[in-house]
Amino acid sequence: MPSKLPIIKANTSDENIIKMKAIAKHNKRSLAKEVEYVIEKHISEFEQEHGSIEIYTMPPNEIAQDIKDRIQKKPPYGENNSGQAESKIYQTDAIQGST
């Protein structure tokens, strides 16, 4: 059954893919589960060093305004940004970004 989880796409070398498949096989995981494990481990290590990452789920009207602000490059997303980093990571169910 296909997963309904969000998808992350990444560009990497054939060598990295072959090595990750070998690691996944060694750990008796699928490549997708191995990558998920690596991501979770990286997040955990980051949070141990820098503190917990707060996730805020935006309501639909706020998502729409966020998209408009990003398109118009209004702070904190555009050139007018004063250099202050956002303290929250935004998660939406309506938009699935890929990196």
DSSP file (Angstrom, degrees, kcal/mol; ACC not computed):
  #  RESIDUE AA STRUCTURE BP1 BP2  ACC     N-H-->O    O-->H-N    N-H-->O    O-->H-N    TCO  KAPPA ALPHA  PHI   PSI    X-CA   Y-CA   Z-CA
    1    1 A M              0   0    0      0, 0.0     2,-0.0     0, 0.0     0, 0.0   0.000 360.0 360.0 360.0 131.0    0.0    0.0    0.0
    2    2 A P        -     0   0    0      0, 0.0     2,-0.2     0, 0.0     0, 0.0  -0.311 360.0-112.8 -64.7 147.0    1.4    3.4   -1.0
    3    3 A S        -     0   0    0      1,-0.1     0, 0.0     2,-0.1     0, 0.0  -0.499  11.6-153.7 -78.5 148.4    2.4    5.7    1.9
    4    4 A K        +     0   0    0     -2,-0.2    -1,-0.1     2,-0.0     3,-0.1   0.255  59.4 118.5-101.2   9.2    0.5    8.9    2.5
    5    5 A L  S    S-     0   0    0      1,-0.1    -2,-0.1     0, 0.0     0, 0.0  -0.397  77.4 -91.3 -72.2 152.6    3.5   10.5    4.1
    6    6 A P        -     0   0    0      0, 0.0     2,-0.4     0, 0.0    -1,-0.1  -0.251  43.9-125.4 -59.2 153.7    5.0   13.7    2.6
    7    7 A I        -     0   0    0     90,-0.1     2,-0.5    -3,-0.1    -3,-0.0  -0.864  16.9-162.0-108.9 137.1    7.8   13.0    0.1
    8    8 A I        -     0   0    0     -2,-0.4     2,-0.4    90,-0.1    90,-0.1  -0.979   9.5-162.9-113.2 127.4   11.3   14.4    0.1
    9    9 A K        -     0   0    0     -2,-0.5     2,-0.4     2,-0.0    90,-0.3  -0.909  10.0-178.4-110.0 139.6   13.3   14.3   -3.1
   10   10 A A        -     0   0    0     -2,-0.4     2,-0.5    89,-0.1    -2,-0.0  -0.995  23.3-134.3-138.1 143.0   17.1   14.7   -3.1
   11   11 A N        +     0   0    0     -2,-0.4     2,-0.3    88,-0.3    -2,-0.0  -0.834  41.8 146.3 -94.1 131.1   19.7   14.8   -5.8
   12   12 A T        -     0   0    0     -2,-0.5     2,-0.1     0, 0.0    -2,-0.0  -0.933  47.1 -78.6-154.1 174.4   22.8   12.7   -5.1
   13   13 A S     >  -     0   0    0     -2,-0.3     4,-1.8     1,-0.1     5,-0.1  -0.361  34.8-117.7 -79.3 158.6   25.4   10.6   -6.9
   14   14 A D  H  > S+     0   0    0      1,-0.2     4,-2.7     2,-0.2     5,-0.2   0.880 116.5  58.4 -58.7 -38.0   24.8    7.0   -8.0
   15   15 A E  H  > S+     0   0    0      1,-0.2     4,-2.5     2,-0.2    -1,-0.2   0.914 104.6  49.0 -60.2 -44.4   27.6    6.0   -5.6
   16   16 A N  H  > S+     0   0    0      2,-0.2     4,-2.5     1,-0.2    -1,-0.2   0.896 111.7  49.7 -63.1 -39.6   25.7    7.5   -2.6
   17   17 A I  H  X S+     0   0    0     -4,-1.8     4,-2.4     2,-0.2    -2,-0.2   0.934 111.2  48.3 -65.0 -45.8   22.6    5.6   -3.7
   18   18 A I  H  X S+     0   0    0     -4,-2.7     4,-1.9     1,-0.2    -2,-0.2   0.917 113.6  47.4 -60.6 -43.4   24.4    2.3   -4.1
   19   19 A K  H  X S+     0   0    0     -4,-2.5     4,-2.4     2,-0.2    -1,-0.2   0.897 111.3  50.3 -67.0 -40.1   26.1    2.8   -0.7
   20   20 A M  H  X S+     0   0    0     -4,-2.5     4,-2.7     1,-0.2    -1,-0.2   0.883 109.5  51.8 -66.0 -36.4   22.8    3.7    1.0
   21   21 A K  H  X S+     0   0    0     -4,-2.4     4,-2.4     2,-0.2    -1,-0.2   0.897 109.8  49.5 -64.4 -39.3   21.1    0.6   -0.5
   22   22 A A  H  X S+     0   0    0     -4,-1.9     4,-2.3     2,-0.2    -2,-0.2   0.913 112.3  47.2 -65.2 -42.4   24.0   -1.5    0.9
   23   23 A I  H  X S+     0   0    0     -4,-2.4     4,-2.1     2,-0.2    -2,-0.2   0.921 112.0  50.5 -64.0 -44.5   23.6    0.0    4.4
   24   24 A A  H  <>S+     0   0    0     -4,-2.7     5,-3.0     1,-0.2     4,-0.2   0.914 110.8  48.9 -60.3 -43.7   19.8   -0.5    4.2
   25   25 A K  H ><5S+     0   0    0     -4,-2.4     3,-1.3     1,-0.2    -1,-0.2   0.916 109.9  51.7 -62.9 -42.9   20.2   -4.1    3.3
   26   26 A H  H 3<5S+     0   0    0     -4,-2.3    -1,-0.2     1,-0.3    -2,-0.2   0.885 113.8  44.3 -59.3 -39.1   22.7   -4.6    6.1
   27   27 A N  T 3<5S-     0   0    0     -4,-2.1    -1,-0.3    -5,-0.1    -2,-0.2   0.348 114.4-118.3 -88.9   5.8   20.2   -3.1    8.6
   28   28 A K  T < 5S+     0   0    0     -3,-1.3     2,-0.3    -4,-0.2    -3,-0.2   0.896  73.7 123.3  57.6  43.9   17.3   -5.1    7.1
   29   29 A R      < -     0   0    0     -5,-3.0    -1,-0.2    -8,-0.1    -2,-0.1  -0.884  66.5-108.2-126.2 159.4   15.5   -2.0    6.0
   30   30 A S     >  -     0   0    0     -2,-0.3     4,-2.3     1,-0.1     5,-0.2  -0.424  39.5-107.3 -74.0 164.2   14.1   -0.6    2.7
   31   31 A L  H  > S+     0   0    0      1,-0.2     4,-2.6     2,-0.2     5,-0.2   0.913 122.1  52.6 -60.1 -41.9   16.1    2.3    1.3
   32   32 A A  H  > S+     0   0    0      1,-0.2     4,-2.4     2,-0.2    -1,-0.2   0.916 110.5  46.4 -61.2 -43.7   13.2    4.6    2.2
   33   33 A K  H  > S+     0   0    0      2,-0.2     4,-2.3     1,-0.2    -1,-0.2   0.859 111.6  52.3 -68.2 -34.5   13.2    3.4    5.8
   34   34 A E  H  X S+     0   0    0     -4,-2.3     4,-2.4     2,-0.2    -2,-0.2   0.920 110.7  46.8 -66.4 -43.1   17.0    3.7    6.0
   35   35 A V  H  X S+     0   0    0     -4,-2.6     4,-2.5     2,-0.2    -2,-0.2   0.910 111.6  51.6 -64.5 -41.2   16.8    7.3    4.8
   36   36 A E  H  X S+     0   0    0     -4,-2.4     4,-2.7    -5,-0.2    -2,-0.2   0.914 109.8  50.1 -60.2 -42.4   14.0    8.0    7.2
   37   37 A Y  H  X S+     0   0    0     -4,-2.3     4,-2.5     2,-0.2    -2,-0.2   0.919 110.3  49.6 -61.0 -45.0   16.2    6.6   10.0
   38   38 A V  H  X S+     0   0    0     -4,-2.4     4,-2.4     2,-0.2    -2,-0.2   0.909 111.9  48.6 -62.0 -42.6   19.1    8.8    9.0
   39   39 A I  H  X S+     0   0    0     -4,-2.5     4,-2.6     2,-0.2    -2,-0.2   0.942 112.4  47.6 -62.6 -47.9   16.9   11.9    8.9
   40   40 A E  H  X S+     0   0    0     -4,-2.7     4,-2.4     1,-0.2    -2,-0.2   0.892 112.4  49.8 -61.8 -39.7   15.5   11.1   12.4
   41   41 A K  H  X S+     0   0    0     -4,-2.5     4,-2.4     2,-0.2    -1,-0.2   0.912 111.2  49.0 -64.5 -42.7   18.9   10.5   13.8
   42   42 A H  H  X S+     0   0    0     -4,-2.4     4,-2.5     2,-0.2    -2,-0.2   0.919 111.7  48.7 -63.9 -44.1   20.2   13.8   12.3
   43   43 A I  H  X S+     0   0    0     -4,-2.6     4,-2.8     2,-0.2     5,-0.2   0.926 111.3  50.5 -61.2 -44.9   17.3   15.7   13.7
   44   44 A S  H  X S+     0   0    0     -4,-2.4     4,-2.1     1,-0.2    -2,-0.2   0.917 111.8  46.9 -60.1 -45.0   17.8   14.1   17.2
   45   45 A E  H  X S+     0   0    0     -4,-2.4     4,-1.6     2,-0.2    -1,-0.2   0.902 112.7  50.2 -64.6 -40.5   21.5   15.0   17.2
   46   46 A F  H  X S+     0   0    0     -4,-2.5     4,-3.0     1,-0.2     5,-0.3   0.932 111.2  48.1 -61.9 -46.7   20.7   18.6   16.1
   47   47 A E  H  X S+     0   0    0     -4,-2.8     4,-2.2     1,-0.2    -1,-0.2   0.843 107.8  55.4 -66.6 -33.2   18.1   19.0   18.8
   48   48 A Q  H  < S+     0   0    0     -4,-2.1    -1,-0.2    -5,-0.2    -2,-0.2   0.887 117.1  36.6 -63.7 -37.4   20.5   17.7   21.4
   49   49 A E  H  < S+     0   0    0     -4,-1.6    -2,-0.2    -5,-0.2    -1,-0.2   0.857 133.9  22.4 -82.4 -36.7   23.0   20.3   20.5
   50   50 A H  H  < S-     0   0    0     -4,-3.0    -3,-0.2     1,-0.3    -2,-0.2   0.474 110.2-103.2-114.7  -4.6   20.8   23.2   19.7
   51   51 A G     <  -     0   0    0     -4,-2.2    -1,-0.3    -5,-0.3    -2,-0.1  -0.161  56.5 -39.0  97.9 163.1   17.5   22.6   21.6
   52   52 A S        -     0   0    0     -4,-0.1     2,-0.6     1,-0.1    -8,-0.0  -0.259  54.4-127.7 -62.8 142.0   14.1   21.3   20.5
   53   53 A I        -     0   0    0    -10,-0.1     2,-0.4    35,-0.0    35,-0.1  -0.833  22.2-137.7 -92.5 122.8   12.7   22.6   17.2
   54   54 A E        -     0   0    0     -2,-0.6    35,-2.1    33,-0.5     2,-0.5  -0.668  14.7-157.7 -83.4 131.5    9.2   24.0   17.7
   55   55 A I  E     -a   89   0A   0     -2,-0.4     2,-0.5    33,-0.2    35,-0.2  -0.945   6.5-169.5-113.1 129.0    6.7   23.0   15.0
   56   56 A Y  E     -a   90   0A   0     33,-2.1    35,-1.7    -2,-0.5     2,-0.6  -0.974  13.5-145.7-119.8 122.3    3.6   25.1   14.4
   57   57 A T  E     -a   91   0A   0     -2,-0.5    35,-0.2    33,-0.2    33,-0.1  -0.793  21.6-139.5 -90.4 120.6    0.8   23.9   12.2
   58   58 A M        -     0   0    0     33,-1.1    35,-0.3    -2,-0.6    -1,-0.0  -0.550  10.9-121.8 -83.3 140.0   -0.8   26.8   10.4
   59   59 A P    >>  -     0   0    0      0, 0.0     4,-2.0     0, 0.0     3,-0.7  -0.401  36.7-100.4 -71.6 159.7   -4.5   27.2    9.9
   60   60 A P  H 3> S+     0   0    0      0, 0.0     4,-2.2     0, 0.0     5,-0.2   0.847 121.7  51.5 -52.5 -42.2   -5.7   27.4    6.2
   61   61 A N  H 3> S+     0   0    0      1,-0.2     4,-1.8     2,-0.2     5,-0.1   0.863 111.1  48.7 -66.3 -33.4   -6.1   31.2    6.2
   62   62 A E  H <> S+     0   0    0     -3,-0.7     4,-2.4     2,-0.2    -1,-0.2   0.840 108.2  54.6 -73.2 -33.7   -2.6   31.7    7.6
   63   63 A I  H  X S+     0   0    0     -4,-2.0     4,-2.4     2,-0.2    -2,-0.2   0.938 108.1  49.4 -61.9 -46.9   -1.2   29.3    5.0
   64   64 A A  H  X S+     0   0    0     -4,-2.2     4,-2.2     1,-0.2    -2,-0.2   0.916 113.0  46.1 -60.2 -44.4   -2.8   31.4    2.2
   65   65 A Q  H  X S+     0   0    0     -4,-1.8     4,-2.7     1,-0.2    -1,-0.2   0.889 110.3  54.3 -66.3 -38.5   -1.4   34.6    3.7
   66   66 A D  H  X S+     0   0    0     -4,-2.4     4,-2.4     2,-0.2    -2,-0.2   0.911 108.7  48.7 -60.5 -43.5    2.0   32.9    4.1
   67   67 A I  H  X S+     0   0    0     -4,-2.4     4,-2.4     2,-0.2    -2,-0.2   0.926 111.8  49.0 -63.7 -44.9    2.1   32.0    0.4
   68   68 A K  H  X S+     0   0    0     -4,-2.2     4,-2.3     1,-0.2    -2,-0.2   0.918 111.6  49.7 -60.7 -43.5    1.1   35.5   -0.6
   69   69 A D  H  <>S+     0   0    0     -4,-2.7     5,-2.8     1,-0.2     4,-0.3   0.900 110.9  49.4 -62.2 -41.5    3.9   37.0    1.6
   70   70 A R  H ><5S+     0   0    0     -4,-2.4     3,-0.9     3,-0.2    -1,-0.2   0.913 111.1  48.9 -65.1 -42.5    6.4   34.6    0.2
   71   71 A I  H 3<5S+     0   0    0     -4,-2.4    -2,-0.2     1,-0.3    -1,-0.2   0.897 115.2  44.3 -63.3 -40.3    5.4   35.5   -3.4
   72   72 A Q  T 3<5S-     0   0    0     -4,-2.3    -1,-0.3    -5,-0.2    -2,-0.2   0.401 110.8-124.9 -85.3   2.9    5.6   39.2   -2.6
   73   73 A K  T < 5 +     0   0    0     -3,-0.9     7,-0.7    -4,-0.3    -3,-0.2   0.860  50.3 164.8  53.9  41.4    8.9   38.7   -0.8
   74   74 A K    > < -     0   0    0     -5,-2.8     3,-2.1    -6,-0.2     4,-0.4  -0.591  41.3 -47.1 -81.9 150.3    7.6   40.3    2.4
   75   75 A P  T 3  S+     0   0    0      0, 0.0    -1,-0.1     0, 0.0     4,-0.1  -0.222 122.6  26.6 -56.0 146.8    9.5   39.7    5.6
   76   76 A P  T 3  S+     0   0    0      0, 0.0    10,-0.1     0, 0.0     7,-0.1  -0.918 129.8  42.3 -92.9  20.1   10.7   37.4    6.9
   77   77 A Y  S <  S+     0   0    0     -3,-2.1    -3,-0.1    -8,-0.1    -7,-0.1   0.757 105.1  52.8 -99.9 -26.4   11.0   35.7    3.5
   78   78 A G  S >  S-     0   0    0     -4,-0.4     3,-1.5    -5,-0.1    -4,-0.1  -0.043 101.6 -71.8-102.8-160.6   12.3   38.3    1.1
   79   79 A E  T 3  S+     0   0    0      1,-0.3    -5,-0.1    -6,-0.2    -6,-0.1   0.707 120.5  68.6 -67.8 -20.8   15.0   40.9    0.6
   80   80 A N  T 3   +     0   0    0     -7,-0.7    -1,-0.3     2,-0.1     2,-0.1   0.433  69.8 128.2 -78.9   2.1   13.5   43.1    3.3
   81   81 A N    <   -     0   0    0     -3,-1.5     4,-0.1     1,-0.2    -7,-0.0  -0.373  57.5-145.2 -61.6 130.7   14.4   40.6    6.0
   82   82 A S        -     0   0    0      2,-0.1    -1,-0.2    -2,-0.1     3,-0.1   0.336  50.1 -97.0 -81.6   8.9   16.3   42.3    8.8
   83   83 A G  S    S+     0   0    0      1,-0.3     2,-0.5    -7,-0.1    -1,-0.1   0.428  80.9 138.7  92.5  -1.3   18.5   39.2    9.3
   84   84 A Q        -     0   0    0      1,-0.0    -1,-0.3     0, 0.0     2,-0.2  -0.664  48.6-134.8 -81.9 127.9   16.4   37.8   12.1
   85   85 A A        -     0   0    0     -2,-0.5     2,-0.2    -3,-0.1    -1,-0.0  -0.499  22.4-108.9 -78.2 148.5   15.9   34.0   11.9
   86   86 A E        -     0   0    0     -2,-0.2    -1,-0.1     1,-0.1     0, 0.0  -0.529  16.4-150.5 -75.0 144.8   12.5   32.6   12.5
   87   87 A S  S    S+     0   0    0     -2,-0.2   -33,-0.5   -34,-0.0     2,-0.4   0.519  75.1  64.0 -92.9  -5.9   12.1   30.7   15.7
   88   88 A K        -     0   0    0    -35,-0.1     2,-0.5   -33,-0.0   -33,-0.2  -0.900  68.5-142.9-121.5 148.0    9.4   28.4   14.4
   89   89 A I  E     -a   55   0A   0    -35,-2.1   -33,-2.1    -2,-0.4     2,-0.4  -0.934  26.0-139.1-102.6 129.7    9.3   25.8   11.6
   90   90 A Y  E     -a   56   0A   0     -2,-0.5     2,-0.4   -35,-0.2   -33,-0.2  -0.774  17.5-170.8 -98.0 133.0    6.0   25.8    9.8
   91   91 A Q  E     -a   57   0A   0    -35,-1.7   -33,-1.1    -2,-0.4     2,-0.4  -0.971   5.4-175.4-120.5 132.8    4.3   22.6    8.8
   92   92 A T        -     0   0    0     -2,-0.4   -35,-0.0     3,-0.4    -2,-0.0  -0.960  26.9-157.2-128.6 149.7    1.3   22.4    6.5
   93   93 A D  S    S+     0   0    0     -2,-0.4    -1,-0.1   -35,-0.3     3,-0.1   0.687  96.3  57.0 -88.6 -22.6   -0.9   19.6    5.3
   94   94 A A  S    S+     0   0    0      1,-0.1     2,-0.5     2,-0.0    -1,-0.1   0.766 106.7  47.9 -81.7 -26.1   -1.9   21.6    2.2
   95   95 A I        -     0   0    0      2,-0.0     2,-0.6     0, 0.0    -3,-0.4  -0.965  60.7-169.2-122.5 128.2    1.5   22.2    0.8
   96   96 A Q        -     0   0    0     -2,-0.5     2,-0.1    -5,-0.1    -3,-0.1  -0.931  14.8-162.5-116.2 106.2    4.2   19.6    0.4
   97   97 A G        -     0   0    0     -2,-0.6     2,-0.4     2,-0.0   -90,-0.1  -0.456   2.3-151.5 -83.0 158.9    7.5   21.1   -0.5
   98   98 A S              0   0    0     -2,-0.1   -90,-0.1   -90,-0.1   -88,-0.1  -0.995 360.0 360.0-131.5 141.0   10.4   19.1   -2.0
   99   99 A T              0   0    0     -2,-0.4   -88,-0.3   -90,-0.3    -1,-0.1   0.344 360.0 360.0-123.1 360.0   14.0   19.8   -1.7
